Each structure stands twice: as C-alpha cells, then as structure tokens.
Amino acid sequence: MINAQAARICNVIPAFSIETNRGRDVKVAVMTSLPLHEFHRAAGAVFGEVNGQEVVAHYGDWLAEYEALRAGAGILDLSFRGRLCVLGADAQRFLNGQVTNNVKDLQIGEGCYAALVSAKGRLHSDLNIYRLENEMLLDFEPGLSASVAQRLEKFVIAEDAQVIDAAAQYGLWSAQGPKAVEVVGSLSPRFLLPPKAMGWTKVAEAAPGDIYLTSLSRLRGQGLDLFVPADAMKEVAARLLARGGRLCGWQALETARIEAGVPRFGADMDETNLAPEALDTRAISYTKGCYIGQEVIARIRTYGQVAKSLRGLRLAGDAPEAPARGAKLFLGDKEVGSITSAMWSPALRALIALGYVRREANQTGTELEVRTAGGKVPARIVDLPFEP
C-alpha cells in the first residue's frame, strides 16, 4: 500500500514543470500543446511540460495512477513523443548505416531498440525502430523531431530515402501494467497481439482506420503501444477506459520508470554520454558493420570498459525531498559520480536514484555519499530494477 508520506509529495520529478491551475491554459513557456488537450482537460488533467512539449502531469490523484501502472493497466497519451517515418527504396539500408543496432535484418512486423550517435560515439537520441510494410517508423523522446530529422537528412546523399514527420497523422496511446495485454486484447477480435517484444501487428478497422499495435514495455513489465490515426484517438481512448484502463500522467510514469531502473534520454543520458555508458546491450550490435560512430564504440569494447556506468542508488533518510539532478556522489573524499534522476518511491518507502558512478566505485553494495546544499546523505549502490 502507498503511505501517507508519499501522498504529500507534489513535485518529485526534477526537470519537469507542472501547470498548477487545473483546467486553465497557464503555460510554463512556449510549448506545443497536446492534440487532445480538451479531452484531457475534461478528464481533470493538470498539465506540465517536457522539453517544449505539453504533457499531462496527472489527473488529480497521481498515486492512484501510479498504482494502475503497478497493478492494473495505465493508459498514457504519449503523443508528445517524436514520430518520424523514413520512406524510400533505400530506407532500411540507409537507417542501418546511421544507428547502433542491426536494422537491415529486421523483417516486416519486427522492431528493435537503438541509438543515433555522433561520429565520436556520443548520443544524439535513443530510438524505438519498427519496420512497417513500406517505411521505417522511429519513436523517441519529446522535442527532438527537428534535430533527429536534420541529423538523418545530413547523411542522405544518393540514397532513395526521405524523412517524414508522422506526428500529425498518428497519435500514440500506451497501455502499461500487468493488465495491459488483457485490456488491449479485449478491444476487438482483430487486435492480434504481437508475438514477441518489439514486434508489431496492424489492426485494420473501418472506423478508426489502421492501428499499429507494438509490444513495448516502458517499465520492464507488460506494455503495448498503439499508434492510432489522429482523428480516432478519442474513440480508442474511450474503448480502453471502458475495458478497465485508467488514464495516467507523466508523474506516475516517471515514478514507475525510475523504480524500474529504466534510463530516459534527457534525464539519465544526453549528448555528453558515450552510448555504452548509458545503453544496455540490446541497443548496440557489435557485428552489424559500419555506421556513424561505430569505430569509437567498437574501440571502447575492444580496449576496455567505459569509465562510468549508470547505477541504482538507495538513499538513507525519511524525508521525501529528493536530491536534484547533478548532485555529486563521493566515496570518502573522492568525487566518483552524480545523480541523474531521483524520487521518493511509494512502493519502497525510500529515496531512490539513478546516477553515473565511476568504474572503480560502482560495485553493488558500495556505500557512497550524496552531497547537496542541504547536507550529506548516505547512498548504497543496488542492482536494478529496485527491489523492496
């Protein structure tokens, strides 16, 4: 059960702005509004902003939404995320030369997790990539569509490949939690679930139009994404909610994400990180051949490990105020890392964090110290995902 202490937290997610006037268009800077802004407003949404994109922070009870993600089926409008399609006869081959994973061997109906990196091996964006019938679909963090498109287009020379922004045509609903498959699968006999992780199926229905259903866990549990024609988003939402789903916002999602130990680009990794520092092995193929940044990443693997790695940290203390992003980690008097994401975990009833720790100090069980403006806090390295 969730304790009262966690219920008092009103802003546990750093680098996230919340609109405090429910139902009013009080924006926290110039940002792109959600296409279904009025739909969410009617559902009681409190709005926020992530990297220039409007998101639903919560619907008035983020702890209940968090519980839906843990024990039920949380329904999230992720239409603020970037969605690009790469079209053309050479689309698959071209993309394979740009990203860290093996895209050239993907069959129609398959997908993979990968990253776009610089020539020096530093991250530009992580990506969920799907091979559709006639194009490659890319799904990635909000606010990056222009930069990802420009990065790809820069290397289109003689290939038949065009980069198209698909966000206006297709929205994105996500069902996450142990009952996600049950809820989505009950929508229609035509909703055939993808047979494996990162796979997809197409649901052809006359009214909503073609829906692409992908198997993607965003929290290390069960999860499905639905790429839905923009004019059918409300209808699909109503059907998901009628079958037991619950609308959830960013605050619940981020809390569950950090507990699951899932890094997020823009929070736990950015353009300063080498790909092997932040990404797990499923994002990088070391046998696929050449791509932009491949030489640096291969050299790291050949000649030694990276200098730092992302680790889980369990902090001492009862106060639910989490350290800010960038708070320094020390082993004795030596600085050995920094915090990237931190929050009070309702499930663990403890402060937890993700952070980078240097190789010589990042073994499980190592006792460190977080130094903040408010003082020093003991922290112990733990395995991910976090366990009670």
SVG drawing of the C-alpha trace seen along z (x, -y; Angstrom):
<svg xmlns="http://www.w3.org/2000/svg" viewBox="-17 -31 60 46">
<polyline fill="none" stroke="black" stroke-width="0.4" points="0.0,0.0 1.0,-3.6 1.9,-5.5 0.7,-9.0 4.3,-10.4 4.4,-9.7 1.0,-11.2 2.3,-14.6 4.8,-14.8 3.7,-17.4 6.7,-17.6 9.1,-14.6 10.2,-14.8 13.1,-17.2 13.4,-18.9 9.6,-18.9 7.2,-21.9 3.6,-21.5 0.7,-23.8 -0.8,-24.4 -4.1,-25.8 -6.2,-22.9 -8.3,-23.4 -6.7,-26.8 -4.3,-27.4 -1.5,-28.7 1.6,-27.5 5.1,-27.2 6.8,-28.6 6.2,-28.4 5.3,-24.7 3.4,-22.5 0.0,-21.6 -1.3,-18.0 -3.7,-17.4 -6.2,-16.1 -5.8,-18.9 -9.5,-19.5 -10.2,-15.8 -7.6,-15.7 -8.9,-18.9 -12.4,-17.4 -10.9,-14.4 -9.4,-16.7 -5.9,-16.9 -3.1,-19.1 -0.7,-19.9 3.0,-20.1 5.9,-20.5 8.7,-18.2 11.3,-19.6 8.9,-22.0 6.0,-19.6 2.8,-19.7 2.2,-16.6 -0.5,-15.6 1.2,-15.7 -1.7,-13.9 -5.5,-13.8 -5.8,-14.8 -4.6,-11.6 -1.2,-10.6 -0.7,-7.9 -3.8,-6.1 -2.4,-6.4 0.9,-5.0 -1.0,-2.1 -2.7,-1.4 0.7,-1.2 1.9,1.3 -1.2,3.4 -3.6,2.7 -3.5,1.1 -2.3,-2.6 -3.4,-4.4 -1.0,-7.2 -1.2,-9.7 2.3,-9.7 1.5,-11.8 4.0,-14.4 6.8,-12.0 8.6,-12.3 7.4,-10.1 9.3,-10.1 9.0,-7.8 11.9,-7.0 10.5,-6.2 12.0,-5.2 13.6,-2.1 16.8,-2.6 15.2,-3.5 16.1,-0.3 19.7,-0.2 20.2,-3.9 18.9,-3.7 21.2,-0.7 24.2,-2.9 23.0,-5.6 22.1,-3.7 23.8,-1.4 21.6,1.7 21.1,4.1 18.2,2.7 19.0,4.3 17.8,7.8 14.5,6.6 11.6,8.3 8.2,6.7 6.5,6.9 9.7,6.6 11.4,3.8 14.4,3.0 15.9,0.5 18.8,-1.6 20.5,-4.9 21.6,-7.7 25.2,-8.8 27.7,-11.3 31.0,-10.4 32.6,-10.5 30.1,-7.9 28.1,-10.3 24.3,-10.1 22.0,-12.2 18.8,-10.2 17.7,-6.8 15.1,-5.2 12.4,-2.6 12.5,-1.4 9.9,0.6 9.9,2.0 6.5,1.4 5.3,2.5 6.7,-0.4 8.7,-2.5 10.7,-2.6 8.9,-4.1 11.0,-5.9 9.6,-6.7 11.7,-8.8 11.7,-11.3 9.8,-14.6 11.1,-17.8 13.7,-16.1 11.9,-15.7 13.6,-18.5 17.1,-17.6 16.7,-13.9 15.3,-14.6 18.2,-17.0 20.8,-14.5 19.4,-11.8 18.9,-14.1 22.5,-15.3 23.7,-11.9 21.2,-11.2 23.4,-11.6 22.5,-9.3 20.0,-7.1 16.3,-6.9 15.3,-7.9 13.0,-10.6 12.4,-11.6 8.8,-12.5 7.3,-13.7 4.3,-11.4 3.1,-13.1 0.3,-15.0 -1.2,-11.9 -0.8,-9.4 -1.1,-9.8 0.2,-7.4 -1.6,-5.7 0.4,-3.4 -1.1,-0.7 1.4,0.2 1.0,2.6 0.2,6.2 -3.3,6.0 -2.3,4.0 -2.4,7.1 -5.8,8.1 -7.3,4.6 -5.9,4.0 -6.6,7.6 -10.3,7.2 -10.8,4.3 -11.6,6.4 -11.1,9.9 -9.0,8.2 -6.5,7.0 -3.9,9.7 -1.1,9.1 2.5,9.1 4.2,12.4 7.4,11.1 9.0,8.0 9.3,5.0 7.1,6.7 4.0,5.1 0.7,6.0 -1.7,3.9 -5.3,3.7 -7.4,2.7 -10.8,1.4 -13.1,-0.6 -14.0,-3.3 -10.7,-4.1 -8.6,-3.1 -5.3,-1.2 -3.9,-1.0 -0.3,0.3 0.0,2.2 3.5,2.7 4.8,4.8 6.9,2.4 7.3,2.4 8.3,-1.1 8.6,0.1 10.2,3.6 6.7,5.3 3.9,5.8 3.2,3.0 1.7,2.2 1.8,-1.0 -1.0,-1.9 -0.2,-4.2 -3.6,-5.5 -4.9,-7.8 -5.2,-11.2 -9.0,-11.5 -9.6,-8.2 -7.6,-8.9 -10.7,-9.8 -12.6,-6.7 -9.7,-4.4 -9.3,-6.0 -12.9,-5.6 -12.7,-1.9 -9.5,-1.4 -11.1,-3.1 -14.3,-1.1 -12.4,2.1 -10.6,1.3 -7.8,-1.0 -7.1,-4.1 -5.7,-7.4 -2.3,-8.1 0.1,-11.1 3.7,-11.8 4.3,-12.0 3.1,-8.4 5.0,-7.2 8.3,-8.8 8.0,-7.4 7.4,-3.9 10.2,-4.3 12.8,-5.2 11.7,-2.3 12.2,0.0 15.6,-1.5 14.9,-2.5 17.1,-5.4 15.5,-8.2 17.2,-10.4 17.2,-13.9 17.3,-12.9 19.7,-10.0 21.6,-10.3 22.2,-13.1 24.7,-14.3 27.6,-14.2 27.3,-10.4 29.0,-7.8 26.5,-5.2 28.0,-2.3 27.8,-4.3 24.0,-4.6 22.6,-1.9 22.2,1.7 23.4,4.4 20.1,4.7 20.7,1.3 24.1,2.0 25.1,4.5 28.9,5.2 28.6,7.4 26.4,5.3 29.2,3.4 29.7,-0.3 27.5,-3.1 28.2,-6.7 30.1,-6.4 30.8,-2.7 34.6,-3.0 34.6,-4.7 32.1,-2.3 33.9,0.7 37.2,-0.6 35.7,-1.1 34.6,2.6 38.0,3.8 40.3,1.9 38.3,1.6 35.2,0.7 33.7,-2.8 34.9,-5.0 31.5,-5.2 28.1,-3.4 24.5,-4.1 23.7,-2.5 20.8,-2.4 21.2,-4.1 19.2,-3.7 19.4,-6.8 19.2,-6.9 16.7,-9.1 12.9,-9.5 12.4,-12.9 10.8,-12.6 12.8,-15.5 15.0,-14.0 18.4,-15.4 18.5,-17.5 19.9,-16.2 23.6,-16.8 24.1,-16.3 27.6,-14.9 28.5,-11.4 31.5,-10.8 33.5,-7.8 35.2,-9.2 36.6,-12.5 36.8,-11.5 34.1,-12.6 33.0,-9.5 29.8,-10.4 26.5,-12.3 22.7,-11.9 20.6,-11.9 17.1,-11.0 15.8,-10.8 12.5,-10.5 10.7,-9.1 9.5,-5.6 6.0,-4.9 6.5,-1.1 9.9,-1.0 9.1,-3.9 12.6,-5.2 14.5,-7.7 16.0,-6.1 18.0,-7.5 19.8,-6.7 23.2,-8.1 26.6,-7.6 29.4,-6.2 33.0,-5.7 34.1,-2.1 36.3,-1.9 33.4,-2.7 30.3,-1.2 30.1,2.3 26.8,3.4 26.8,2.7 29.3,-0.1 28.5,-2.8 28.6,-6.4 27.6,-9.8 25.4,-12.3 26.3,-15.9 23.7,-18.6 23.1,-22.1 21.1,-20.6 23.9,-18.4 25.3,-14.9 23.1,-11.8 24.4,-8.2 23.7,-6.2 24.2,-2.5 24.6,-1.1 21.9,1.6 21.0,3.7 18.3,2.6 15.3,2.8 14.9,1.6 13.5,4.3 11.8,3.9"/>
</svg>
